Structures are given as structure tokens and as C-alpha cells.
Amino acid sequence: MDLGLLVVLLVLLSVAAGLVGSLVGMGGGVVVIPALVILFGVPIPEAIGTGAITILATSTTTGAAYIRDRLSDLRIGMFLEIATVPGALLGATATVFLARASLTDALLVALGIVLLAIIPGSLARRNQEFALARPPDARSQALRLSGTYVDRATGRSVSYRAADTNPALGVMFGAGVVSGMFGIGGGVFKVLALERYLGVPMKVATATSNFMIGVTAAAGAGILFAAGYVNPLIAAPVAVGTAAGAYVGSQILPGLTNRAIRWIFIPVVAALAIETILRGLGLP
């Protein structure tokens, strides 16, 4: 393929990835990595390395916008990073060993299974606009893990308090491992932990996840870069396109309902999971 055409296609792909990623709190990697493998034939380790770069681009682009709109909860985000960063270091190290052991097909199947695993919970809450209020635990009260934002879609002032911090920390460690192994930022599990266990609204979960995925991806990206799994020819145009798409998404998200965000989230994850598993099994 001509180099110029390749760059244009990569930018267009990553614009769409950045847009979707910023809307659902997953970062662009969840779209970019399967697409690079399926459409462009990029080896999975290089795709994962590129995915980590797209996560950084998405997070840095959307972070300021969501903080301005008072959607990102920095206190909750930084608290949960104590679990995700160690997980990311462990996951990235595992990916290097698996790739060098020629187990990349198994890595693809595992990625697809990871994506499928988060769909049932999202379907169960597909029509829920605001999370049901639950009493905060002692740690949440001590750290004042709570906040308020004005929901632009409904015109309401919404207050929330984090609930179950113990299971949330456990899920966040898993999110870090997934981020380091697959370069997808672990946003699918971060949103799950923030919404289901901490009980924050979907919109706040998405915005806070966008902030967190950059920190988590940075932890794993260094290991992947040192191992030679970041190809600048691929990563550079993808990062530019992802940043552009993420900026557009950050302007759209505040006006969407929590239900709409969930309905975007579910089909995107399902389609990518199926395609990734089929590719890992060597099926067309």
C-alpha cells in the first residue's frame, strides 16, 4: 500500500476511534487495535503498542474539556489509580513475554473475551439514567469521594457519593492489567467499577475514566516502547487522528443522556469482540 494512502487511512480510522473512545470512556485503543490487526495486518504486539499511544492522545485531549465541564472527578480518579498503575505494569510485562513466546493468537482471543465480559452488565443497566444512591463506605467518607455536576441533557444538578470502594479497587487492578496487556486503557472496566460499584452516574464514570486511562496507559507504554512494540510510522498518524476525534467527542458528550452513552458503548464493544476472537482463531 502507498505510504501516503496508508497515513490517510490511519488518520481517518483513528478519528473515528478517538470519537467513540471519548464518548464511552475507553480511549481509542479499543477500536484502533482490532482494526489495525484486521484491516491493516499489523502484528498484535505493535497494535497493542500503538493502542497505548492512542490512549494517551485521547486522555490528554479530553481531560481538560471534561474537567472544565466538572464531569471528571479527579479525587476519585487519583484514588483509584493506586490500583490501576501496578496492574498496568504487570500486564505490559506479561504481553512482552507472551509475544516473544509466539502466543499472540491466544492474546487476540483473550482480548475478545475481555470485551465480551463487560456487555451483560451494561445491558442490564441500558435504560437506567442515574445510578441508584447507595450509602458510602467508611473509606469513601474519610476521603470525601463525592461530587456534583450540572447535567446538560436534563438540566438537573446531580449529586453523587462513591459507595463500595473495596470491589472498585479490585476491578481497577484488573483494568490496569488489561490496559498493560492489550493497550486499550482498561476503560471498559474503569467505567464498570465507577458506575456499578462506586455508584457514580454514567457520564461522570465516562469522563473520569478518560482522565484515568492516560495515567494507566503511560505506565504500560514505557515497557512496550522499550520492547520495540511502538512503531512510529503507525503510532504518529494514529495519535494525531485520535486526538482530533477525542476533541469532537468531548464537545458532544455533555449534551448526551447517560442512556445514549450506554447504547453507543454496547454495540461497539460487541462487534469488536467478535471480530477479534474470529481473527485469533484464524477464521475469516
FENTASUL-V417855 format. One line per field, one symbol per residue. phi: phi as a letter, one per 40 degrees, with the letter a starting at -180 (. if undefined). psi: psi as a letter, one per 40 degrees, with the letter a starting at -180 (. if undefined). burial: b if it has 9 or more other C-alpha atoms within 8 Angstrom, else e. A space follows every 10 residues. Layout:
phi: ???
psi: ???
burial: ???
This chain:
phi: .dcccdcccc ccdccccccc cccbgbgccc cccccccccb gcddcccccc dccccccccc ccdccccccg ccbccccccc cccccdcccc cccccdcccc cfbccccccc cccdcccccd ccccbcbccb cccbcccccc cccfcaaaac cccbgccbba bcbccccccc cccccccccc cbgbggcccc cdccccccgc ddcccccccd cccccccccc cccccccgbb cdcccccccc cccccccccc ccddcccccc cccccccccc cccccccdcc cgcc
psi: hhdddddddd dddddddddd dddeeeiedd ddddddddde fhiddddddd dddddddddd ddddddddef dhgddddddd eedddddddd ddddddddde effddddddd dddddddedd ddddfdehdi ihhihiiddd ddefgiiiih hddeeihhii hicgdddddd dddddddddd defeeedddd ddddddddfi iddddddddd dddddddddd ddddddefeh hddddddddd dddddddddd ddddeiiddd dddddddddd dddddddddd efi.
burial: eeeeebbeeb bbbbbbbbbb bbbbbbbbbb bbbbbbbbee ebebbbbbbb bbbbbbbbbb bbbebbbeeb bbbeebbbeb bebbbbbbbb bbbbbbebbe eebbbebbbb bbbbbbebbe ebeeebeebe beeeebbeeb beeebbebbb bbeeeeeeeb bbbbbebbbb bbbbbbbbbb bbbbbbbbbb bbbbbebbbb bbbbbbbbbb bbbbbbbbbb bebbbeeebb beebbebbbb bbbbbbbbbb ebbbebbbbe bbbbbbeebb ebbbbbbbbb eeee
